[in-house]
Amino acid sequence: MPMGDRLLLCSDGLTEMVTNEAIAATLEEEPTPEGAAKKLLSQANAGGARDNVTLLIARFDPSRPEAANPGDPG
């Protein structure tokens, strides 16, 4: 199942505790935004999380083009 593109918005609470490589690997391995977010938060906390950790992952699913414009009558 292709995952589509994803966008990660996060604070330095994540990027200072988890390497870019580990973030990329987690996003590649975890099929859902929720799963990836939980794993990244866990990794930041395991690293000591010296700051607030804020993150949002949005998935753009190419198999659901109708989701792009839910109000569009089509």
Steps between C-alpha positions, in 0.01 A plus 500: 500500500664828396509752781500815291691811592517615860580832655655524847471825693683489830670700768864490596394279789495219246786599270745557785428157649456279190736501203377583151589145396290349780208731416518401133522129588198524729294679236601232249423208734174614657202483262268735690557859614378403848747212528789712376410784738484266800833339412672837446364634829623186675845541344520865612395409853751213511769750400421724795255746339652812655237720331135477397450253217239607248437323173238465230511253213271548201461225241408571139337183372515463120242220507232736636484802269147578620641578845686801358179700453227350720259786424544478122183355339723341243 
